[in-house]
Amino acid sequence: MRVMSFNIRNGLADDGVNSWLHRRHLVAKVIRESNADIIGLQEVFEFQLDYLKSELSEYAFYSIGREDGDTEGEQCSILWRADVFHLIDMGTFWLSDTPDIPNSMTWGNQITRICSWLGIYEGFYFYNTHWDHESAEARRKSAEMIASQHLSSVPWIVIGDFNAEPNSVELGPLVEMEGCEFVSKDNSIGTFHDFIGGPDGKCIDHMFVGGGIKAKFVEVVRTSENGIYPSDHYPVIFEVDLSGVRPFEGTDSVRPCIALT
């Protein structure tokens, strides 16, 4: 299985030649050419999601706005191949002391942060998150919440924009989990390049796996076209071995892989 994490850059930002309309075709192209089976996108607004749905019909989508739990605000969108995986359940929680309350912030961050997830019938849970860029305390507590309240011995994958480099102490609660593999820890290419390109940016887009899943880092995708990059982040691709994972039993709630919003 191939997995991608990709912060596609807030489409409302005034980025001049790098604005969404100039690069949206590249975002869709990179996703399509990745041949990924499941994808986590960050910084997605509803109009960006609509465009990607129109371009990537081979994928089903789950995506929730962080401001109202519906369509408002940035989203951590999950895409998966509709002909490969079947859905058991899905949800979103807010990275705060009140995780069920949309737009909640209690850890010193000034921007709402979320984590969206899927339960996949074929035997694993998939989490896609975007942590705060300013507050180390918010990042640490985000790691603690995800590690202690959402991950178990059941196979799982956590990807996203963590706004933390591999040696950051904020990642500790995830890194130190028994059975956790920090798949991207040895990546030497910066994933945030601020539309400049090159390999020297901050390495802040990661993947963790646990519960018996095995994975390896594959590549940082540095595609550009006439000097324009798809985003200010490079997408990152991983390969995951699910040969030891078995479908979940005892559930009658398997959903068809339709596009969900």
Short mmCIF file of the C-alpha atoms (twelve columns), coordinates in Angstrom:
data_MODEL
# 
_entry.id   MODEL 
# 
loop_
_atom_site.group_PDB 
_atom_site.id 
_atom_site.type_symbol 
_atom_site.label_atom_id 
_atom_site.label_alt_id 
_atom_site.label_comp_id 
_atom_site.label_asym_id 
_atom_site.label_seq_id 
_atom_site.Cartn_x 
_atom_site.Cartn_y 
_atom_site.Cartn_z 
_atom_site.pdbx_PDB_model_num 
ATOM 1   C CA . MET A 1   0.000   0.000  0.000   1 
ATOM 2   C CA . ARG A 2   1.192   3.507  -0.790  1 
ATOM 3   C CA . VAL A 3   0.385   6.364  1.574   1 
ATOM 4   C CA . MET A 4   0.796   10.108 0.978   1 
ATOM 5   C CA . SER A 5   0.840   13.075 3.331   1 
ATOM 6   C CA . PHE A 6   0.461   16.463 1.642   1 
ATOM 7   C CA . ASN A 7   -0.139  19.943 3.021   1 
ATOM 8   C CA . ILE A 8   -1.637  21.627 -0.064  1 
ATOM 9   C CA . ARG A 9   -1.440  25.200 1.316   1 
ATOM 10  C CA . ASN A 10  -4.416  27.281 2.350   1 
ATOM 11  C CA . GLY A 11  -6.130  28.339 -0.853  1 
ATOM 12  C CA . LEU A 12  -7.236  31.693 0.584   1 
ATOM 13  C CA . ALA A 13  -3.656  32.907 1.068   1 
ATOM 14  C CA . ASP A 14  -2.496  35.777 -1.141  1 
ATOM 15  C CA . ASP A 15  0.468   33.948 -2.676  1 
ATOM 16  C CA . GLY A 16  0.706   35.832 -5.965  1 
ATOM 17  C CA . VAL A 17  2.035   33.555 -8.697  1 
ATOM 18  C CA . ASN A 18  1.804   30.692 -6.208  1 
ATOM 19  C CA . SER A 19  -1.902  31.204 -5.493  1 
ATOM 20  C CA . TRP A 20  -4.292  28.261 -5.669  1 
ATOM 21  C CA . LEU A 21  -5.611  28.947 -9.176  1 
ATOM 22  C CA . HIS A 22  -2.070  28.813 -10.575 1 
ATOM 23  C CA . ARG A 23  -1.144  25.515 -8.950  1 
ATOM 24  C CA . ARG A 24  -4.325  23.533 -8.333  1 
ATOM 25  C CA . HIS A 25  -3.817  21.413 -11.464 1 
ATOM 26  C CA . LEU A 26  -0.376  20.497 -10.124 1 
ATOM 27  C CA . VAL A 27  -1.822  19.413 -6.787  1 
ATOM 28  C CA . ALA A 28  -4.232  17.070 -8.579  1 
ATOM 29  C CA . LYS A 29  -1.474  15.854 -10.888 1 
ATOM 30  C CA . VAL A 30  0.925   15.037 -8.064  1 
ATOM 31  C CA . ILE A 31  -1.779  13.165 -6.172  1 
ATOM 32  C CA . ARG A 32  -2.800  11.204 -9.261  1 
ATOM 33  C CA . GLU A 33  0.781   10.346 -10.210 1 
ATOM 34  C CA . SER A 34  1.651   9.264  -6.676  1 
ATOM 35  C CA . ASN A 35  -0.454  6.146  -7.171  1 
ATOM 36  C CA . ALA A 36  -1.250  6.382  -3.461  1 
ATOM 37  C CA . ASP A 37  -3.961  4.171  -2.006  1 
ATOM 38  C CA . ILE A 38  -4.755  6.443  0.937   1 
ATOM 39  C CA . ILE A 39  -3.876  10.115 1.380   1 
ATOM 40  C CA . GLY A 40  -4.001  12.720 4.113   1 
ATOM 41  C CA . LEU A 41  -4.223  16.355 3.006   1 
ATOM 42  C CA . GLN A 42  -3.878  19.375 5.266   1 
ATOM 43  C CA . GLU A 43  -4.891  23.066 4.921   1 
ATOM 44  C CA . VAL A 44  -7.822  22.199 2.681   1 
ATOM 45  C CA . PHE A 45  -10.724 24.605 2.250   1 
ATOM 46  C CA . GLU A 46  -14.075 23.489 0.878   1 
ATOM 47  C CA . PHE A 47  -13.528 25.065 -2.555  1 
ATOM 48  C CA . GLN A 48  -10.189 23.268 -2.823  1 
ATOM 49  C CA . LEU A 49  -11.873 20.022 -1.859  1 
ATOM 50  C CA . ASP A 50  -14.545 20.553 -4.523  1 
ATOM 51  C CA . TYR A 51  -11.890 20.993 -7.190  1 
ATOM 52  C CA . LEU A 52  -9.977  17.889 -6.142  1 
ATOM 53  C CA . LYS A 53  -13.165 15.831 -6.106  1 
ATOM 54  C CA . SER A 54  -13.818 16.873 -9.684  1 
ATOM 55  C CA . GLU A 55  -10.307 15.845 -10.732 1 
ATOM 56  C CA . LEU A 56  -9.807  12.676 -8.689  1 
ATOM 57  C CA . SER A 57  -12.917 10.571 -9.155  1 
ATOM 58  C CA . GLU A 58  -11.022 7.385  -8.321  1 
ATOM 59  C CA . TYR A 59  -10.916 8.464  -4.670  1 
ATOM 60  C CA . ALA A 60  -13.533 8.666  -1.945  1 
ATOM 61  C CA . PHE A 61  -13.253 11.611 0.447   1 
ATOM 62  C CA . TYR A 62  -13.874 12.338 4.129   1 
ATOM 63  C CA . SER A 63  -13.356 15.934 5.229   1 
ATOM 64  C CA . ILE A 64  -14.648 18.169 8.050   1 
ATOM 65  C CA . GLY A 65  -14.192 21.918 8.566   1 
ATOM 66  C CA . ARG A 66  -12.447 22.743 11.833  1 
ATOM 67  C CA . GLU A 67  -14.527 25.869 12.561  1 
ATOM 68  C CA . ASP A 68  -18.013 24.334 12.591  1 
ATOM 69  C CA . GLY A 69  -17.606 20.572 12.205  1 
ATOM 70  C CA . ASP A 70  -19.128 20.840 8.742   1 
ATOM 71  C CA . THR A 71  -17.624 22.844 5.872   1 
ATOM 72  C CA . GLU A 72  -16.198 26.018 7.452   1 
ATOM 73  C CA . GLY A 73  -12.468 26.468 7.908   1 
ATOM 74  C CA . GLU A 74  -9.463  24.365 7.057   1 
ATOM 75  C CA . GLN A 75  -9.885  20.612 6.815   1 
ATOM 76  C CA . CYS A 76  -7.672  17.553 7.243   1 
ATOM 77  C CA . SER A 77  -9.059  15.653 4.280   1 
ATOM 78  C CA . ILE A 78  -8.635  11.907 3.796   1 
ATOM 79  C CA . LEU A 79  -8.774  10.315 0.350   1 
ATOM 80  C CA . TRP A 80  -8.794  6.575  -0.291  1 
ATOM 81  C CA . ARG A 81  -9.200  4.341  -3.295  1 
ATOM 82  C CA . ALA A 82  -12.849 3.438  -3.518  1 
ATOM 83  C CA . ASP A 83  -12.070 0.086  -5.151  1 
ATOM 84  C CA . VAL A 84  -9.550  -0.986 -2.493  1 
ATOM 85  C CA . PHE A 85  -10.821 -0.109 0.997   1 
ATOM 86  C CA . HIS A 86  -14.122 -0.304 2.836   1 
ATOM 87  C CA . LEU A 87  -15.141 2.044  5.601   1 
ATOM 88  C CA . ILE A 88  -16.222 1.045  9.097   1 
ATOM 89  C CA . ASP A 89  -16.330 4.446  10.739  1 
ATOM 90  C CA . MET A 90  -14.910 7.953  10.550  1 
ATOM 91  C CA . GLY A 91  -14.672 11.051 12.701  1 
ATOM 92  C CA . THR A 92  -12.848 14.220 13.678  1 
ATOM 93  C CA . PHE A 93  -11.707 15.453 17.072  1 
ATOM 94  C CA . TRP A 94  -10.417 18.849 18.089  1 
ATOM 95  C CA . LEU A 95  -6.969  19.085 19.638  1 
ATOM 96  C CA . SER A 96  -8.106  20.681 22.886  1 
ATOM 97  C CA . ASP A 97  -9.489  19.812 26.311  1 
ATOM 98  C CA . THR A 98  -12.920 19.673 24.649  1 
ATOM 99  C CA . PRO A 99  -12.235 17.443 21.631  1 
ATOM 100 C CA . ASP A 100 -15.895 17.090 20.671  1 
ATOM 101 C CA . ILE A 101 -16.524 20.849 20.428  1 
ATOM 102 C CA . PRO A 102 -15.869 22.406 16.994  1 
ATOM 103 C CA . ASN A 103 -13.450 25.346 16.912  1 
ATOM 104 C CA . SER A 104 -12.231 24.663 20.470  1 
ATOM 105 C CA . MET A 105 -8.756  25.795 21.552  1 
ATOM 106 C CA . THR A 106 -7.439  25.384 25.121  1 
ATOM 107 C CA . TRP A 107 -3.691  24.771 24.890  1 
ATOM 108 C CA . GLY A 108 -2.366  28.216 24.038  1 
ATOM 109 C CA . ASN A 109 -2.691  27.936 20.274  1 
ATOM 110 C CA . GLN A 110 -4.403  30.790 18.444  1 
ATOM 111 C CA . ILE A 111 -5.574  28.623 15.538  1 
ATOM 112 C CA . THR A 112 -7.953  25.674 15.788  1 
ATOM 113 C CA . ARG A 113 -6.302  22.287 15.221  1 
ATOM 114 C CA . ILE A 114 -7.904  18.945 14.430  1 
ATOM 115 C CA . CYS A 115 -7.314  15.295 13.658  1 
ATOM 116 C CA . SER A 116 -9.582  13.362 11.270  1 
ATOM 117 C CA . TRP A 117 -9.656  9.574  11.109  1 
ATOM 118 C CA . LEU A 118 -11.077 6.538  9.354   1 
ATOM 119 C CA . GLY A 119 -11.657 2.975  10.486  1 
ATOM 120 C CA . ILE A 120 -10.863 0.764  7.501   1 
ATOM 121 C CA . TYR A 121 -12.522 -2.667 7.390   1 
ATOM 122 C CA . GLU A 122 -9.383  -4.216 5.919   1 
ATOM 123 C CA . GLY A 123 -7.782  -3.942 9.357   1 
ATOM 124 C CA . PHE A 124 -6.427  -0.543 10.391  1 
ATOM 125 C CA . TYR A 125 -7.214  2.962  11.565  1 
ATOM 126 C CA . PHE A 126 -5.888  5.972  9.686   1 
ATOM 127 C CA . TYR A 127 -5.337  9.394  11.316  1 
ATOM 128 C CA . ASN A 128 -4.550  12.659 9.541   1 
ATOM 129 C CA . THR A 129 -3.623  15.706 11.619  1 
ATOM 130 C CA . HIS A 130 -2.235  19.230 11.491  1 
ATOM 131 C CA . TRP A 131 -0.560  20.552 14.640  1 
ATOM 132 C CA . ASP A 132 -0.017  24.126 15.709  1 
ATOM 133 C CA . HIS A 133 2.863   26.075 14.173  1 
ATOM 134 C CA . GLU A 134 3.523   28.380 17.143  1 
ATOM 135 C CA . SER A 135 2.777   26.641 20.441  1 
ATOM 136 C CA . ALA A 136 5.136   23.824 21.467  1 
ATOM 137 C CA . GLU A 137 2.802   23.127 24.385  1 
ATOM 138 C CA . ALA A 138 -0.117  22.614 22.003  1 
ATOM 139 C CA . ARG A 139 1.978   20.239 19.909  1 
ATOM 140 C CA . ARG A 140 3.036   18.244 22.973  1 
ATOM 141 C CA . LYS A 141 -0.531  17.951 24.226  1 
ATOM 142 C CA . SER A 142 -1.699  16.992 20.729  1 
ATOM 143 C CA . ALA A 143 0.808   14.138 20.784  1 
ATOM 144 C CA . GLU A 144 -0.330  13.089 24.262  1 
ATOM 145 C CA . MET A 145 -4.004  13.101 23.276  1 
ATOM 146 C CA . ILE A 146 -3.531  11.093 20.107  1 
ATOM 147 C CA . ALA A 147 -1.161  8.590  21.739  1 
ATOM 148 C CA . SER A 148 -3.101  8.026  24.955  1 
ATOM 149 C CA . GLN A 149 -6.707  8.316  23.832  1 
ATOM 150 C CA . HIS A 150 -6.817  7.089  20.249  1 
ATOM 151 C CA . LEU A 151 -4.050  4.567  19.554  1 
ATOM 152 C CA . SER A 152 -4.007  0.996  20.807  1 
ATOM 153 C CA . SER A 153 -2.800  -2.447 19.793  1 
ATOM 154 C CA . VAL A 154 -5.119  -2.288 16.786  1 
ATOM 155 C CA . PRO A 155 -3.062  -1.479 13.646  1 
ATOM 156 C CA . TRP A 156 -2.880  2.254  13.012  1 
ATOM 157 C CA . ILE A 157 -1.250  4.909  10.824  1 
ATOM 158 C CA . VAL A 158 -0.804  8.556  11.825  1 
ATOM 159 C CA . ILE A 159 0.324   11.097 9.244   1 
ATOM 160 C CA . GLY A 160 0.241   14.843 8.848   1 
ATOM 161 C CA . ASP A 161 1.912   18.201 9.210   1 
ATOM 162 C CA . PHE A 162 3.245   18.095 12.771  1 
ATOM 163 C CA . ASN A 163 5.111   21.416 12.631  1 
ATOM 164 C CA . ALA A 164 7.874   19.606 14.502  1 
ATOM 165 C CA . GLU A 165 11.191  18.319 13.227  1 
ATOM 166 C CA . PRO A 166 12.215  14.700 13.912  1 
ATOM 167 C CA . ASN A 167 14.225  15.432 17.083  1 
ATOM 168 C CA . SER A 168 11.534  17.667 18.614  1 
ATOM 169 C CA . VAL A 169 10.560  16.770 22.170  1 
ATOM 170 C CA . GLU A 170 6.911   17.476 21.339  1 
ATOM 171 C CA . LEU A 171 6.815   14.264 19.295  1 
ATOM 172 C CA . GLY A 172 7.889   12.266 22.349  1 
ATOM 173 C CA . PRO A 173 4.503   10.837 23.387  1 
ATOM 174 C CA . LEU A 174 4.162   9.270  19.937  1 
ATOM 175 C CA . VAL A 175 7.791   8.250  19.458  1 
ATOM 176 C CA . GLU A 176 7.915   6.597  22.890  1 
ATOM 177 C CA . MET A 177 4.784   4.481  22.420  1 
ATOM 178 C CA . GLU A 178 5.475   0.765  22.627  1 
ATOM 179 C CA . GLY A 179 5.407   -0.700 19.144  1 
ATOM 180 C CA . CYS A 180 5.443   2.683  17.399  1 
ATOM 181 C CA . GLU A 181 7.623   3.112  14.338  1 
ATOM 182 C CA . PHE A 182 8.598   6.681  13.430  1 
ATOM 183 C CA . VAL A 183 8.786   6.035  9.699   1 
ATOM 184 C CA . SER A 184 10.094  9.420  8.548   1 
ATOM 185 C CA . LYS A 185 12.648  10.008 11.333  1 
ATOM 186 C CA . ASP A 186 15.653  9.637  9.025   1 
ATOM 187 C CA . ASN A 187 14.328  11.770 6.182   1 
ATOM 188 C CA . SER A 188 17.018  14.359 5.406   1 
ATOM 189 C CA . ILE A 189 15.039  16.465 2.913   1 
ATOM 190 C CA . GLY A 190 13.058  19.396 4.256   1 
ATOM 191 C CA . THR A 191 9.364   19.061 3.511   1 
ATOM 192 C CA . PHE A 192 8.445   22.743 4.046   1 
ATOM 193 C CA . HIS A 193 10.154  24.874 1.396   1 
ATOM 194 C CA . ASP A 194 7.940   28.006 1.301   1 
ATOM 195 C CA . PHE A 195 7.565   27.841 -2.519  1 
ATOM 196 C CA . ILE A 196 11.345  28.162 -2.895  1 
ATOM 197 C CA . GLY A 197 12.167  24.531 -3.550  1 
ATOM 198 C CA . GLY A 198 15.430  22.879 -2.614  1 
ATOM 199 C CA . PRO A 199 16.144  20.288 0.097   1 
ATOM 200 C CA . ASP A 200 16.997  22.523 3.044   1 
ATOM 201 C CA . GLY A 201 13.636  23.434 4.565   1 
ATOM 202 C CA . LYS A 202 12.195  22.121 7.813   1 
ATOM 203 C CA . CYS A 203 11.295  18.446 7.925   1 
ATOM 204 C CA . ILE A 204 7.852   18.605 9.569   1 
ATOM 205 C CA . ASP A 205 5.610   16.209 7.596   1 
ATOM 206 C CA . HIS A 206 5.741   12.743 9.123   1 
ATOM 207 C CA . MET A 207 4.280   9.284  9.465   1 
ATOM 208 C CA . PHE A 208 4.012   6.937  12.432  1 
ATOM 209 C CA . VAL A 209 2.682   3.369  12.406  1 
ATOM 210 C CA . GLY A 210 1.879   0.818  15.091  1 
ATOM 211 C CA . GLY A 211 -0.048  -2.297 16.001  1 
ATOM 212 C CA . GLY A 212 2.026   -4.540 13.772  1 
ATOM 213 C CA . ILE A 213 2.028   -2.439 10.618  1 
ATOM 214 C CA . LYS A 214 5.409   -2.188 8.898   1 
ATOM 215 C CA . ALA A 215 6.308   0.785  6.726   1 
ATOM 216 C CA . LYS A 216 9.200   2.526  5.050   1 
ATOM 217 C CA . PHE A 217 9.902   6.039  3.880   1 
ATOM 218 C CA . VAL A 218 9.902   6.255  0.099   1 
ATOM 219 C CA . GLU A 219 10.384  9.795  -1.144  1 
ATOM 220 C CA . VAL A 220 9.788   13.497 -0.837  1 
ATOM 221 C CA . VAL A 221 8.112   14.470 -4.118  1 
ATOM 222 C CA . ARG A 222 9.788   17.631 -5.443  1 
ATOM 223 C CA . THR A 223 7.732   18.110 -8.598  1 
ATOM 224 C CA . SER A 224 7.472   21.602 -10.100 1 
ATOM 225 C CA . GLU A 225 6.314   23.067 -13.401 1 
ATOM 226 C CA . ASN A 226 7.858   26.203 -14.913 1 
ATOM 227 C CA . GLY A 227 9.111   27.230 -11.494 1 
ATOM 228 C CA . ILE A 228 5.722   26.738 -9.803  1 
ATOM 229 C CA . TYR A 229 5.381   24.177 -7.025  1 
ATOM 230 C CA . PRO A 230 2.113   22.472 -6.097  1 
ATOM 231 C CA . SER A 231 2.409   23.790 -2.533  1 
ATOM 232 C CA . ASP A 232 4.784   25.327 -0.022  1 
ATOM 233 C CA . HIS A 233 5.171   21.772 1.327   1 
ATOM 234 C CA . TYR A 234 6.456   18.797 -0.590  1 
ATOM 235 C CA . PRO A 235 4.192   15.750 -0.459  1 
ATOM 236 C CA . VAL A 236 5.731   12.700 1.197   1 
ATOM 237 C CA . ILE A 237 5.125   9.089  0.130   1 
ATOM 238 C CA . PHE A 238 5.482   5.920  2.192   1 
ATOM 239 C CA . GLU A 239 5.085   2.221  1.492   1 
ATOM 240 C CA . VAL A 240 3.150   0.150  4.028   1 
ATOM 241 C CA . ASP A 241 3.172   -3.638 4.440   1 
ATOM 242 C CA . LEU A 242 -0.270  -4.875 5.448   1 
ATOM 243 C CA . SER A 243 0.508   -8.567 4.966   1 
ATOM 244 C CA . GLY A 244 0.221   -9.206 8.705   1 
ATOM 245 C CA . VAL A 245 -3.012  -7.245 9.093   1 
ATOM 246 C CA . ARG A 246 -6.371  -8.977 9.042   1 
ATOM 247 C CA . PRO A 247 -9.818  -7.456 8.402   1 
ATOM 248 C CA . PHE A 248 -11.795 -6.472 11.461  1 
ATOM 249 C CA . GLU A 249 -14.340 -9.095 12.498  1 
ATOM 250 C CA . GLY A 250 -17.702 -8.800 14.180  1 
ATOM 251 C CA . THR A 251 -18.859 -5.608 12.512  1 
ATOM 252 C CA . ASP A 252 -22.007 -5.125 10.487  1 
ATOM 253 C CA . SER A 253 -21.358 -1.464 9.811   1 
ATOM 254 C CA . VAL A 254 -19.096 -1.679 6.776   1 
ATOM 255 C CA . ARG A 255 -19.965 1.218  4.496   1 
ATOM 256 C CA . PRO A 256 -19.579 1.351  0.722   1 
ATOM 257 C CA . CYS A 257 -16.712 3.546  -0.369  1 
ATOM 258 C CA . ILE A 258 -18.719 6.507  -1.533  1 
ATOM 259 C CA . ALA A 259 -17.492 10.096 -1.446  1 
ATOM 260 C CA . LEU A 260 -18.192 11.521 2.006   1 
ATOM 261 C CA . THR A 261 -18.026 15.136 3.136   1 
# 
